[in-house]
Amino acid sequence: MGKDKLRRFAENLTFDCMIQPDFEEIFHRDHPLKGHWHESFFHNDNPIVLELGCGKGEYTIALAQRDPDRNYIGVDIKGARMWRGAKTATEKQMRNVAFVRTRIEFIESFFGEGEIDEIWITFPDPQLKTRRAKKRLTSPLFLSSYARMLRPEGAINLKTDSQHLYEYTDAVIRRFGLPCEVSNRDIYGSGYADEVLSVKTAYEQMFLERGLPITYTRFGLGGQRDFEMFDWDGDLSDEKDNEEARK
Ligand SMILES: C[S@@+](CC[C@H](N)C(=O)[O-])C[C@H]1O[C@@H](n2cnc3c(N)ncnc32)[C@H](O)[C@@H]1O
């Protein structure tokens, strides 16, 4: 492992905003902050927003700076990337920011019923192969998990360059009749991107340099709790996507 990565891992241990329990710690039981983020971590009653697959945490930091009256938590498994966001939050003494290093599959061990007000999913791996559909962060499997921690009226925001994931998410929304506020397949080309949507993550920057349109979907779960996996016709398409770019 590179020296820089080791240095970042070591520094992560010193950040108050970085929560990184051992796998064993959360595999068998819930994290102690579950259901207690307001009183035990943020010490306020402000809404909590999650950024899933946050990478360097650009959205977590940018939104938290804009809106000190909301709390922001970036979630990712890659500590060396999250270091960037945690370092910034620490240097700027941002009290409304946390980072949780875990697999998103374990997210329910960290957040209680209705504890989350909003979710951002920023440039997730599109998981193009049909057999990996369950791993798409907008798959019914993940929506069932989000439904247990997101307030009934809470929104999910997806920003992606992947036309495949955009279409898949649209199919999921239609399949379950979910309330969809925005579905835009080219936020910059259509002039839709406002100040918040114009925040650019590391991956977004890379895709924009390649001239790829950026899509945005904002939808809710409409109070539904359980979502069954289904086969999507769109997976039969041979559409080329830019999966290689993410490696
Ligand atoms: C393509 S990167 C995007 C990172 C960042 N959002 C951006 O736009 O620059 C996808 C991120 O999701 C994280 N990720 C993918 N699957 C995950 C999972 N199951 N649990 C936690 N993190 C995951 C990866 O570690 C990676 O940082």
The ligand as an ORCA input file, in Angstrom:
! r2SCAN-3c Opt
* xyz 0 1
  C     -17.665      6.294     -9.112
  S     -17.265      6.685     -7.479
  C     -18.052      8.279     -7.220
  C     -17.484      9.007     -6.037
  C     -18.050     10.425     -5.815
  N     -19.454     10.390     -5.496
  C     -17.822     11.278     -7.041
  O     -18.796     11.560     -7.750
  O     -16.665     11.655     -7.282
  C     -18.310      5.600     -6.564
  C     -18.015      5.609     -5.082
  O     -18.932      4.740     -4.439
  C     -18.252      3.953     -3.488
  N     -18.999      2.697     -3.352
  C     -19.387      1.881     -4.348
  N     -20.083      0.840     -3.859
  C     -20.130      1.026     -2.507
  C     -20.723      0.291     -1.435
  N     -21.395     -0.812     -1.674
  N     -20.579      0.772     -0.186
  C     -19.874      1.912      0.051
  N     -19.310      2.651     -0.934
  C     -19.437      2.213     -2.200
  C     -16.864      3.751     -4.036
  O     -15.928      3.499     -3.018
  C     -16.636      5.100     -4.733
  O     -15.978      6.040     -3.902
*
